[in-house]
Amino acid sequence: MVNNNMNQQTTDLIIIGGGAAGLMAGVLAGELGLRTVILESKPKPARKLLMCGNNRCNLTSALPVQKMLADYGDPVAPFLEPALTAFPPDALRAWFHKNGLQTKAQHDLRVYPQSEKAADVHHFFTDHLAEYGVSLMLNTPAREVVPQKSGGLVVKTDNFDLHAPCVLVATGGVSYPKTGSVGDGQKMALALGHKITPYRPGLAGFDMPPKWIAANPVSSLPDVTVNIVSNGKTVATTHGFLEIEKYGIGGPAITNASRIIARLNLKNYHFEIEQDGNRWTLDPVQVRPLKEAMVTVGGIALNGINSHTMESKQISGLFFAGEVLDVDGPSGGYNLQAAFSTARLAIETISKKIPGQRKVVQKKPIRKNSPQQNRRSSNEKRYHKNRRRP
Ligand SMILES: Cc1cc2nc3c(=O)[nH]c(=O)nc-3n(C[C@H](O)[C@H](O)[C@H](O)COP(=O)(O)OP(=O)(O)OC[C@H]3O[C@@H](n4cnc5c(N)ncnc54)[C@H](O)[C@@H]3O)c2cc1C
């Protein structure tokens, strides 16, 4: 960073939000030699990433990219297509492997880290940030983004202002607010002229009537087909596990239905369930609240963003990635893949905008228990100790 005056420093890139998209963007910016600062409001980055896939972290899918795009559906698929085809699941996995995180696909085509530990993905990112010298400032919420007449943008925090030619907003959706994603990035975008599409729960369960709950003990039904029926017509179908929960119904077949219902804005609907030749009807009371949903349907309106660059159409140098956008996908690694692909596309564009900075930094993969990895652990401790300061 370069000191402009007592209160304002300059860097190449400021990333707001140290979640899945922000950390991926930070590592890629580090690879390209961009001087980068990540501002993270929480004391620990990527809290949602740590919860992913029941702490196993379903990173992506082994499905072909065109099938994934079809599953995202409209209006997400046409927007995501450039990002997802530029950095599809197999390229994401190859990038993780090259950089030392092995992955594996399960029979259901969900892709996890080899260790099935979300904490390993978390460490993968924080280790690489430290090695590239990317500054991750914790307990540092960004408050405002101010475009400058003289060029670039200033990000204001409670204690200092930072200036950069490019700012990437990666503050997430609004579900699970305890993880830090509370809608700040959407408010910043709104203040700069972007539109926000209304928030709705995506990937959430449904409450069932008390009588139904009393008659149906908690259990798990595999291989269920769920037909979403509205006004006498089947409008969509999902497949997979159905979980009978204390509150009602959940599991991927049901939670996937919730985002379709939100996207289609359905008011009157019920589910017709098929399993092993049996058919029955479920008439849910309501979807579970947004704070419990795994993703947010809604966010920064996609028509305000260039889908080939992730740059704002209104404000030059302002970029967005991840769930802060009106982007969501089904259960199965679609949401992390969207966060990683949009982050990659943004960094590709940013690196072309900042002349003279682009230099690919080569790194060797680190073997488990190697002296290099042991050094990495001590580096990490030092890094965690020091990283609160710019
Ligand atoms: C329980 C659960 C399980 C999930 N499992 C999976 C899964 O297995 N696979 C999958 O693909 N998806 C999964 N998801 C969804 C996935 O976690 C999200 O889609 C993904 O994390 C979005 O990444 P993001 O970087 O856009 O936002 P986030 O990961 O939410 O990160 C946003 C970051 O920005 C920070 N921030 C917010 N405001 C500010 C501010 N003003 N200044 C600085 N920092 C700020 C936040 O503290 C946070 O760290 C799951 C979600 C949940 C809740």
The ligand as an SDF file (V2000), in Angstrom:
LIG
                    3D

 53 58  0  0  0  0  0  0  0  0999 V2000
  -25.5900  -23.7440    6.3450 C   0  0  0  0  0  0  0  0  0  0  0  0
  -25.1400  -23.4670    4.9290 C   0  0  0  0  0  0  0  0  0  0  0  0
  -24.5890  -24.4830    4.1670 C   0  0  0  0  0  0  0  0  0  0  0  0
  -24.1990  -24.2360    2.8460 C   0  0  0  0  0  0  0  0  0  0  0  0
  -23.6120  -25.2520    2.1550 N   0  0  0  0  0  0  0  0  0  0  0  0
  -23.2100  -25.0270    0.8730 C   0  0  0  0  0  0  0  0  0  0  0  0
  -22.5050  -26.0420    0.1490 C   0  0  0  0  0  0  0  0  0  0  0  0
  -22.1440  -27.1060    0.6970 O   0  0  0  0  0  0  0  0  0  0  0  0
  -22.1900  -25.7800   -1.1550 N   0  0  0  0  0  0  0  0  0  0  0  0
  -22.4980  -24.5850   -1.7680 C   0  0  0  0  0  0  0  0  0  0  0  0
  -22.2100  -24.4230   -2.9600 O   0  0  0  0  0  0  0  0  0  0  0  0
  -23.1010  -23.5910   -1.0720 N   0  0  0  0  0  0  0  0  0  0  0  0
  -23.4410  -23.7750    0.2210 C   0  0  0  0  0  0  0  0  0  0  0  0
  -24.0320  -22.7530    0.9330 N   0  0  0  0  0  0  0  0  0  0  0  0
  -24.1440  -21.4190    0.2910 C   0  0  0  0  0  0  0  0  0  0  0  0
  -22.7730  -20.7380    0.2710 C   0  0  0  0  0  0  0  0  0  0  0  0
  -22.2040  -20.8200    1.5630 O   0  0  0  0  0  0  0  0  0  0  0  0
  -22.8950  -19.2530   -0.1310 C   0  0  0  0  0  0  0  0  0  0  0  0
  -23.6040  -19.1580   -1.3380 O   0  0  0  0  0  0  0  0  0  0  0  0
  -21.5110  -18.6360   -0.2860 C   0  0  0  0  0  0  0  0  0  0  0  0
  -20.8280  -18.6700    0.9580 O   0  0  0  0  0  0  0  0  0  0  0  0
  -21.6090  -17.1870   -0.7700 C   0  0  0  0  0  0  0  0  0  0  0  0
  -20.3030  -16.6660   -0.7960 O   0  0  0  0  0  0  0  0  0  0  0  0
  -20.0810  -15.0720   -0.7200 P   0  0  0  0  0  0  0  0  0  0  0  0
  -18.6100  -14.8660   -0.6530 O   0  0  0  0  0  0  0  0  0  0  0  0
  -20.8400  -14.4070   -1.7790 O   0  0  0  0  0  0  0  0  0  0  0  0
  -20.7330  -14.6200    0.6690 O   0  0  0  0  0  0  0  0  0  0  0  0
  -20.3680  -15.0580    2.1620 P   0  0  0  0  0  0  0  0  0  0  0  0
  -19.7140  -16.3760    2.1670 O   0  0  0  0  0  0  0  0  0  0  0  0
  -21.6150  -14.8720    2.9460 O   0  0  0  0  0  0  0  0  0  0  0  0
  -19.2690  -13.9960    2.5970 O   0  0  0  0  0  0  0  0  0  0  0  0
  -19.5380  -12.6300    2.7570 C   0  0  0  0  0  0  0  0  0  0  0  0
  -18.5010  -12.0550    3.6690 C   0  0  0  0  0  0  0  0  0  0  0  0
  -18.5900  -10.6140    3.6560 O   0  0  0  0  0  0  0  0  0  0  0  0
  -18.4320  -10.1180    4.9680 C   0  0  0  0  0  0  0  0  0  0  0  0
  -19.0550   -8.7830    5.0440 N   0  0  0  0  0  0  0  0  0  0  0  0
  -20.3700   -8.4820    5.0000 C   0  0  0  0  0  0  0  0  0  0  0  0
  -20.5390   -7.1360    5.0760 N   0  0  0  0  0  0  0  0  0  0  0  0
  -19.2980   -6.5880    5.1630 C   0  0  0  0  0  0  0  0  0  0  0  0
  -18.8080   -5.2510    5.2600 C   0  0  0  0  0  0  0  0  0  0  0  0
  -19.6330   -4.1890    5.3020 N   0  0  0  0  0  0  0  0  0  0  0  0
  -17.4820   -5.0450    5.3270 N   0  0  0  0  0  0  0  0  0  0  0  0
  -16.6050   -6.1020    5.3080 C   0  0  0  0  0  0  0  0  0  0  0  0
  -17.0290   -7.3920    5.2340 N   0  0  0  0  0  0  0  0  0  0  0  0
  -18.3520   -7.6330    5.1370 C   0  0  0  0  0  0  0  0  0  0  0  0
  -19.1230  -11.1710    5.8240 C   0  0  0  0  0  0  0  0  0  0  0  0
  -18.7190  -11.1020    7.1790 O   0  0  0  0  0  0  0  0  0  0  0  0
  -18.7040  -12.4620    5.1340 C   0  0  0  0  0  0  0  0  0  0  0  0
  -17.4810  -12.9630    5.6310 O   0  0  0  0  0  0  0  0  0  0  0  0
  -24.3970  -22.9560    2.2650 C   0  0  0  0  0  0  0  0  0  0  0  0
  -24.9380  -21.9330    3.0330 C   0  0  0  0  0  0  0  0  0  0  0  0
  -25.3050  -22.1770    4.3570 C   0  0  0  0  0  0  0  0  0  0  0  0
  -25.8760  -21.0560    5.1660 C   0  0  0  0  0  0  0  0  0  0  0  0
  1  2  1  0
  2  3  1  0
  2 52  2  0
  3  4  2  0
  4  5  1  0
  4 50  1  0
  5  6  2  0
  6  7  1  0
  6 13  1  0
  7  8  2  0
  7  9  1  0
  9 10  1  0
 10 11  2  0
 10 12  1  0
 12 13  2  0
 13 14  1  0
 14 15  1  0
 14 50  1  0
 15 16  1  0
 16 17  1  0
 16 18  1  0
 18 19  1  0
 18 20  1  0
 20 21  1  0
 20 22  1  0
 22 23  1  0
 23 24  1  0
 24 25  2  0
 24 26  1  0
 24 27  1  0
 27 28  1  0
 28 29  2  0
 28 30  1  0
 28 31  1  0
 31 32  1  0
 32 33  1  0
 33 34  1  0
 33 48  1  0
 34 35  1  0
 35 36  1  0
 35 46  1  0
 36 37  1  0
 36 45  1  0
 37 38  2  0
 38 39  1  0
 39 40  1  0
 39 45  2  0
 40 41  1  0
 40 42  2  0
 42 43  1  0
 43 44  2  0
 44 45  1  0
 46 47  1  0
 46 48  1  0
 48 49  1  0
 50 51  2  0
 51 52  1  0
 52 53  1  0
M  END
$$$$
